[in-house]
Amino acid sequence: MSDVSRRYFLFGSLLAGMIPRRGFGSVPSLKFLGPYTEWMLLGSVAARVPGKLLWDPKKMEFTNNREANKYVRPVFRKGWELKSII
């Protein structure tokens, strides 16, 4: 297993609660995982659009880039819409 693959495996295992670390016990706290997941997903949006992005966590949108906001709430085809959860 390459060094990079090993890091991803250990990271995924930590988030899945398979490796107890730093007081998380066997199941990581949702208080930790919620913001961390948001951070990871925002990074994937930042990789798709150029420039600096400013995130408003209360509104759940980027304040300076409309193109980036398209990735936050995608448009679904008719019949595949989701009810708003916010």
RODREN-103902 format. One record per residue: x, y, z of N, C-alpha, C in turn; residue number from 1; residue in three letters. Coordinates in steps of 0.001 Angstrom, whole numbers, plus 524288, in hexadecimal, padded with zeros to 5 digits. Example, Ala and Ser with C-alpha at 12.3 -4.5 7.8 and 13.67 -1.06 7.14 Angstrom:
<pts>
+-------+-------+-------+-------+-------+-------+-------+-------+-------+-----+-----+
!   n.x !   n.y !   n.z !  ca.x !  ca.y !  ca.z !   c.x !   c.y !   c.z !   n ! res !
+-------+-------+-------+-------+-------+-------+-------+-------+-------+-----+-----+
! 83386 ! 7E9C6 ! 81E78 ! 8300C ! 7EE6C ! 81E78 ! 83390 ! 7F31C ! 81E78 !   1 ! ALA !
! 83232 ! 7F736 ! 81BA8 ! 83566 ! 7FBDC ! 81BE4 ! 83264 ! 8001E ! 81EBE !   2 ! SER !
+-------+-------+-------+-------+-------+-------+-------+-------+-------+-----+-----+
</pts>
This chain:
<pts>
+-------+-------+-------+-------+-------+-------+-------+-------+-------+-----+-----+
!   n.x !   n.y !   n.z !  ca.x !  ca.y !  ca.z !   c.x !   c.y !   c.z !   n ! res !
+-------+-------+-------+-------+-------+-------+-------+-------+-------+-----+-----+
! 8035B ! 7FB6F ! 80000 ! 80000 ! 80000 ! 80000 ! 8038D ! 804D4 ! 80000 !   1 ! MET !
! 8028C ! 8087B ! 7FC77 ! 805C3 ! 80D2F ! 7FC35 ! 804D0 ! 81099 ! 800FE !   2 ! SER !
! 80854 ! 81447 ! 801E1 ! 807E4 ! 817BF ! 80663 ! 802D9 ! 81AFA ! 8061E !   3 ! ASP !
! 8018F ! 81CDF ! 8016C ! 7FCC7 ! 81FF6 ! 800C9 ! 7F7F7 ! 81C94 ! 801CA !   4 ! VAL !
! 7F7D5 ! 817E6 ! 7FFAC ! 7F367 ! 81461 ! 8008E ! 7F2D1 ! 8131B ! 80653 !   5 ! SER !
! 7F72B ! 81255 ! 808F9 ! 7F70F ! 8111B ! 80E8B ! 7F4C2 ! 815A5 ! 8119E !   6 ! ARG !
! 7F63C ! 81A80 ! 8102F ! 7F41C ! 81F17 ! 812E4 ! 7EE36 ! 81F70 ! 81234 !   7 ! ARG !
! 7EC52 ! 81EA8 ! 80D6D ! 7E6AF ! 81EE0 ! 80C78 ! 7E3D8 ! 81A91 ! 80F72 !   8 ! TYR !
! 7E62F ! 815E9 ! 80FB4 ! 7E3C8 ! 8119F ! 8128E ! 7E36B ! 812EB ! 81858 !   9 ! PHE !
! 7E7B3 ! 814E7 ! 81A94 ! 7E7AB ! 81643 ! 82025 ! 7E3E9 ! 81ABB ! 8214A !  10 ! LEU !
! 7E3C2 ! 81E92 ! 81DCC ! 7E034 ! 822FB ! 81E7C ! 7DA88 ! 82126 ! 81E50 !  11 ! PHE !
! 7D935 ! 81DFE ! 81A82 ! 7D3E5 ! 81BEC ! 81A16 ! 7D285 ! 81877 ! 81EAD !  12 ! GLY !
! 7D63C ! 8155F ! 82073 ! 7D554 ! 81200 ! 824FB ! 7D45F ! 81533 ! 829E1 !  13 ! SER !
! 7D747 ! 81979 ! 82A7A ! 7D68C ! 81CDF ! 82EFD ! 7D112 ! 81F2E ! 82EF7 !  14 ! LEU !
! 7CF62 ! 82129 ! 82A75 ! 7CA28 ! 82380 ! 82A28 ! 7C5E1 ! 81F69 ! 82AEA !  15 ! LEU !
! 7C6EC ! 81AAB ! 82943 ! 7C310 ! 81681 ! 829E0 ! 7C2FD ! 81454 ! 82F6B !  16 ! ALA !
! 7C6AB ! 815FA ! 832AB ! 7C6BF ! 8144A ! 8381A ! 7C96C ! 80F1B ! 83902 !  17 ! GLY !
! 7CC85 ! 80D52 ! 83555 ! 7CF0F ! 80841 ! 835E5 ! 7D424 ! 808A7 ! 83900 !  18 ! MET !
! 7D665 ! 80D54 ! 8394A ! 7DB3E ! 80E0D ! 83C2B ! 7DA4C ! 81235 ! 84057 !  19 ! ILE !
! 7DA3B ! 810C2 ! 84557 ! 7D97A ! 814B3 ! 84972 ! 7DE1D ! 81871 ! 849A4 !  20 ! PRO !
! 7DD0E ! 81D7C ! 8497C ! 7E12F ! 82169 ! 849A4 ! 7DF7B ! 825FF ! 84D15 !  21 ! ARG !
! 7E30F ! 82817 ! 84FF3 ! 7E286 ! 82CFC ! 852C4 ! 7DD46 ! 82DC4 ! 8556F !  22 ! ARG !
! 7DB77 ! 829F4 ! 8583B ! 7D6CA ! 82A8E ! 85B5A ! 7D1AA ! 829E4 ! 8587C !  23 ! GLY !
! 7D1C6 ! 82870 ! 8537E ! 7CCE7 ! 827B0 ! 850A2 ! 7CA55 ! 8227E ! 851F6 !  24 ! PHE !
! 7CD51 ! 81EDB ! 85439 ! 7CB2F ! 819B2 ! 85547 ! 7CA7D ! 816BB ! 85033 !  25 ! GLY !
! 7C694 ! 81356 ! 85018 ! 7C5D8 ! 8102C ! 84B6C ! 7C273 ! 812D9 ! 84759 !  26 ! SER !
! 7BF74 ! 816B6 ! 848DE ! 7BC21 ! 81985 ! 84523 ! 7BD49 ! 81F5B ! 84596 !  27 ! VAL !
! 7BF37 ! 821CD ! 84165 ! 7C054 ! 82762 ! 841A0 ! 7BB64 ! 82A90 ! 842AF !  28 ! PRO !
! 7BC16 ! 82EDB ! 84548 ! 7B7C2 ! 83247 ! 846A3 ! 7B599 ! 83502 ! 841CF !  29 ! SER !
! 7B07B ! 83567 ! 84179 ! 7AE15 ! 83848 ! 83D21 ! 7AF55 ! 83E13 ! 83D7F !  30 ! LEU !
! 7B07B ! 83FD9 ! 84232 ! 7B20D ! 84547 ! 842E8 ! 7B719 ! 84654 ! 83FDD !  31 ! LYS !
! 7BA71 ! 84267 ! 83F7B ! 7BF46 ! 842CB ! 83C85 ! 7BE5C ! 841BE ! 836BA !  32 ! PHE !
! 7BB5E ! 83DC3 ! 8357E ! 7BAC8 ! 83C0F ! 8300E ! 7B78C ! 83FC5 ! 82CB3 !  33 ! LEU !
! 7B39B ! 84250 ! 82EF5 ! 7B056 ! 845EB ! 82BEE ! 7B37D ! 84A46 ! 82971 !  34 ! GLY !
! 7B636 ! 84D6B ! 82C9A ! 7B964 ! 851A3 ! 82A57 ! 7BDC9 ! 84F96 ! 826D3 !  35 ! PRO !
! 7C005 ! 84B12 ! 82835 ! 7C439 ! 848F4 ! 8250A ! 7C237 ! 84759 ! 81FA9 !  36 ! TYR !
! 7BDAC ! 844F8 ! 81F79 ! 7BB55 ! 84374 ! 81A78 ! 7BA23 ! 84845 ! 81737 !  37 ! THR !
! 7B816 ! 84C57 ! 819A8 ! 7B6FA ! 85139 ! 816E0 ! 7BC02 ! 85370 ! 8148A !  38 ! GLU !
! 7C033 ! 85360 ! 8179B ! 7C539 ! 85558 ! 815C8 ! 7C724 ! 85243 ! 8110C !  39 ! TRP !
! 7C6AA ! 84D16 ! 8114B ! 7C86E ! 849C8 ! 80CF3 ! 7C540 ! 84ADB ! 807FF !  40 ! MET !
! 7C021 ! 84B59 ! 80890 ! 7BCD2 ! 84C45 ! 80401 ! 7BDB5 ! 851B3 ! 801B8 !  41 ! LEU !
! 7BEA6 ! 8558F ! 80506 ! 7BFD8 ! 85ACC ! 80310 ! 7C4F8 ! 85AC0 ! 80006 !  42 ! LEU !
! 7C89B ! 85788 ! 801B8 ! 7CD86 ! 85700 ! 7FED7 ! 7CCB6 ! 854CF ! 7F965 !  43 ! GLY !
! 7C8F6 ! 85145 ! 7F8D2 ! 7C7EF ! 84F14 ! 7F39E ! 7C575 ! 8532A ! 7F00A !  44 ! SER !
! 7C25E ! 856B8 ! 7F231 ! 7C035 ! 85B00 ! 7EF10 ! 7C49C ! 85EBF ! 7ED98 !  45 ! VAL !
! 7C803 ! 85FF3 ! 7F150 ! 7CC54 ! 86391 ! 7F04D ! 7CFF8 ! 8618C ! 7EC07 !  46 ! ALA !
! 7D060 ! 85C7F ! 7EB79 ! 7D3B3 ! 85A41 ! 7E764 ! 7D153 ! 85AFE ! 7E1F7 !  47 ! ALA !
! 7CC45 ! 85C00 ! 7E1B7 ! 7C998 ! 85C7A ! 7DCA5 ! 7C93B ! 86213 ! 7DAA5 !  48 ! ARG !
! 7C9A5 ! 865EB ! 7DE17 ! 7C910 ! 86B5E ! 7DC6D ! 7CE02 ! 86E6D ! 7DDC3 !  49 ! VAL !
! 7CF75 ! 87227 ! 7DA70 ! 7D433 ! 8752B ! 7DB71 ! 7D347 ! 87979 ! 7DF80 !  50 ! PRO !
! 7D76F ! 87B15 ! 7E1FE ! 7D736 ! 87F8A ! 7E58B ! 7D5E2 ! 87E20 ! 7EB20 !  51 ! GLY !
! 7D5FF ! 88226 ! 7EE6D ! 7D4E1 ! 88185 ! 7F3F8 ! 7CEFF ! 8815D ! 7F4D3 !  52 ! LYS !
! 7CD45 ! 87DE0 ! 7F83A ! 7C7B5 ! 87D5B ! 7F962 ! 7C6A4 ! 87EF4 ! 7FF06 !  53 ! LEU !
! 7C262 ! 881B2 ! 7FFCC ! 7C0BA ! 88339 ! 8050F ! 7BBAD ! 88056 ! 80655 !  54 ! LEU !
! 7BBBF ! 87D22 ! 80A71 ! 7B760 ! 879C3 ! 80BEB ! 7B460 ! 87C1D ! 8107B !  55 ! TRP !
! 7AF34 ! 87C66 ! 80FF9 ! 7ABC8 ! 87E0F ! 81441 ! 7A91F ! 8792A ! 81665 !  56 ! ASP !
! 7AAC1 ! 87729 ! 81AF9 ! 7A894 ! 87243 ! 81CF8 ! 7A2DE ! 872A6 ! 81EA0 !  57 ! PRO !
! 7A117 ! 87743 ! 82014 ! 79B9A ! 877C6 ! 821AE ! 797EF ! 87780 ! 81CFC !  58 ! LYS !
! 7996E ! 87A06 ! 818AE ! 79643 ! 879DF ! 813EB ! 7977A ! 87521 ! 8108B !  59 ! LYS !
! 79BCB ! 87282 ! 811BC ! 79DB2 ! 86E0D ! 80EBE ! 79E5B ! 86F63 ! 808F4 !  60 ! MET !
! 7A156 ! 8739F ! 80804 ! 7A27D ! 87538 ! 802AD ! 7A78B ! 87859 ! 80287 !  61 ! GLU !
! 7A9D5 ! 87887 ! 7FDE2 ! 7AE6B ! 87BCD ! 7FD17 ! 7AC7D ! 88152 ! 7FC0E !  62 ! PHE !
! 7AEDF ! 88518 ! 7FE9A ! 7AD02 ! 88A75 ! 7FE17 ! 7AF5D ! 88D55 ! 7F972 !  63 ! THR !
! 7B373 ! 88B2F ! 7F728 ! 7B61B ! 88E01 ! 7F2FB ! 7B677 ! 88B0D ! 7EDCD !  64 ! ASN !
! 7B3B7 ! 886AD ! 7ED42 ! 7B449 ! 883AD ! 7E871 ! 7AF4F ! 8808A ! 7E756 !  65 ! ASN !
! 7AC4D ! 8825B ! 7E38C ! 7A764 ! 87FAD ! 7E22C ! 7A85E ! 87A54 ! 7DFB8 !  66 ! ARG !
! 7AC8E ! 879E9 ! 7DCB9 ! 7ADCA ! 874E8 ! 7DA36 ! 7AEC6 ! 870AE ! 7DE51 !  67 ! GLU !
! 7B17C ! 87216 ! 7E27A ! 7B2A6 ! 86E4F ! 7E6A3 ! 7ADA2 ! 86C95 ! 7E95D !  68 ! ALA !
! 7A9D7 ! 8700B ! 7E9D4 ! 7A4E5 ! 86EB0 ! 7EC66 ! 7A1D1 ! 86A97 ! 7E95F !  69 ! ASN !
! 7A2DF ! 86A0A ! 7E459 ! 7A03F ! 865FE ! 7E139 ! 7A1AE ! 86089 ! 7E325 !  70 ! LYS !
! 7A647 ! 85FFB ! 7E565 ! 7A7FB ! 85AE2 ! 7E764 ! 7A5EF ! 859CB ! 7ECE7 !  71 ! TYR !
! 7A426 ! 85DDC ! 7EF95 ! 7A21D ! 85D30 ! 7F4E2 ! 79C9C ! 85AE4 ! 7F4BB !  72 ! VAL !
! 7995E ! 85CF4 ! 7F154 ! 79405 ! 85B03 ! 7F0B8 ! 79307 ! 859FB ! 7EAF0 !  73 ! ARG !
! 793CD ! 85532 ! 7E93E ! 79333 ! 853FF ! 7E3A7 ! 78D79 ! 85425 ! 7E1F4 !  74 ! PRO !
! 78CB8 ! 854C8 ! 7DCE7 ! 7877C ! 854B5 ! 7DA97 ! 7865F ! 84F1A ! 7D8D8 !  75 ! VAL !
! 781DC ! 84D15 ! 7DA60 ! 78065 ! 847BD ! 7D907 ! 77C72 ! 847B4 ! 7D496 !  76 ! PHE !
! 77C77 ! 8438C ! 7D182 ! 7789D ! 842EC ! 7CD59 ! 77336 ! 84222 ! 7CFA6 !  77 ! ARG !
! 76F39 ! 84342 ! 7CC87 ! 769DB ! 8429E ! 7CE45 ! 768EE ! 83CE7 ! 7CFE1 !  78 ! LYS !
! 76682 ! 83C4B ! 7D464 ! 7657D ! 83724 ! 7D674 ! 769B2 ! 8352B ! 7DA28 !  79 ! GLY !
! 76E2D ! 837CE ! 7DA3A ! 77280 ! 83641 ! 7DD96 ! 773AD ! 83A62 ! 7E1C3 !  80 ! TRP !
! 77033 ! 83E25 ! 7E26B ! 7710B ! 84251 ! 7E628 ! 77115 ! 8402E ! 7EBBA !  81 ! GLU !
! 773D2 ! 842FE ! 7EF1D ! 773F0 ! 841B1 ! 7F4A4 ! 77124 ! 84604 ! 7F7AB !  82 ! LEU !
! 76E60 ! 8448B ! 7FBC4 ! 76BFA ! 8486F ! 7FF19 ! 77042 ! 84B3F ! 80206 !  83 ! LYS !
! 76F9C ! 85053 ! 802C2 ! 77381 ! 8535F ! 80590 ! 773C6 ! 8519A ! 80B37 !  84 ! SER !
! 7788A ! 8510E ! 80D28 ! 77934 ! 84F6B ! 8129B ! 77B01 ! 85404 ! 815EA !  85 ! ILE !
! 77BAD ! 85882 ! 81385 ! 77D7B ! 85D15 ! 8166C ! 7792E ! 8611F ! 81688 !  86 ! ILE !
+-------+-------+-------+-------+-------+-------+-------+-------+-------+-----+-----+
</pts>
